[in-house]
Structure formats: structure tokens, C-alpha cells
Amino acid sequence: MTICVSEELANIKDELTSRGYHVVNESNNTPCDAIICNLKNGGLLNINTISSVKREGTLIIDCGSKSIEEIEYILNNRTYSSIF
């Protein structure tokens, strides 16, 4: 799974990388399975890979106030959960 993480979310990128995920930044032109950004700050506007993502099935995660455990749960299960 290739995950694109906005540059301002370096802590999330580092944590996912340490957990074994393949993480790229928004300036990389790599097709992505998931995008993690802060939608309230216009996160998708800053991602150059948006044109190269898979058109169907790309998961967009608004990091908002989510913990790394919540983000990882969403990545692994492709669903938001109310357990957090």
C-alpha cells in the first residue's frame, strides 16, 4: 500500500514509516492507495499526486484530530470506526 501524506504532517509520515508503510509526500508523482491530509487546511489542494492516484478506491483520510492508531485502523480496515 502506498500512502501519500501532506508535508505538514511529518509526524504522521514518520510514524507510518516506522510501522512499515510505504509513505510518499505530495511532491512525489507516485500513484497512491490512500491520501492523508488536513481537509480543513485545504490539504487536497496541496497534493500534486491527486492526478496520479487511482481513480477508484483511493482512500482519503482527514487527519483532523485522529490519533495514529485511528489512522492505522482506517488504513487497514478501509472504514471509519466509532470505537475510538
DAFEN-V452266 format. One record per residue. N is the residue number from 0. SS is DSSP state (hx for helix, st for strand, lp for the rest). BURIAL is # if it has 24 or more other C-alpha atoms within 12 Angstrom, else .. Layout:
N	SS	BURIAL
N	SS	BURIAL
This chain:
0	lp	.
1	st	#
2	st	#
3	st	#
4	st	#
5	lp	#
6	hx	#
7	hx	.
8	hx	#
9	hx	.
10	hx	.
11	hx	#
12	hx	#
13	hx	.
14	hx	.
15	hx	#
16	hx	.
17	hx	.
18	lp	.
19	lp	.
20	lp	.
21	st	.
22	st	#
23	st	#
24	st	#
25	lp	#
26	lp	.
27	lp	.
28	lp	.
29	lp	#
30	lp	#
31	lp	#
32	lp	#
33	st	#
34	st	#
35	st	#
36	st	#
37	lp	#
38	hx	.
39	hx	.
40	hx	.
41	lp	.
42	hx	#
43	hx	#
44	hx	.
45	hx	#
46	lp	#
47	hx	#
48	hx	#
49	hx	#
50	hx	.
51	lp	.
52	lp	#
53	lp	.
54	lp	.
55	lp	.
56	lp	.
57	lp	#
58	st	#
59	st	#
60	st	#
61	st	#
62	lp	#
63	lp	.
64	lp	.
65	lp	.
66	lp	.
67	hx	#
68	hx	.
69	hx	#
70	hx	#
71	hx	#
72	hx	.
73	hx	#
74	hx	#
75	hx	.
76	hx	.
77	lp	.
78	lp	.
79	lp	.
80	lp	.
81	lp	.
82	lp	.
83	lp	.
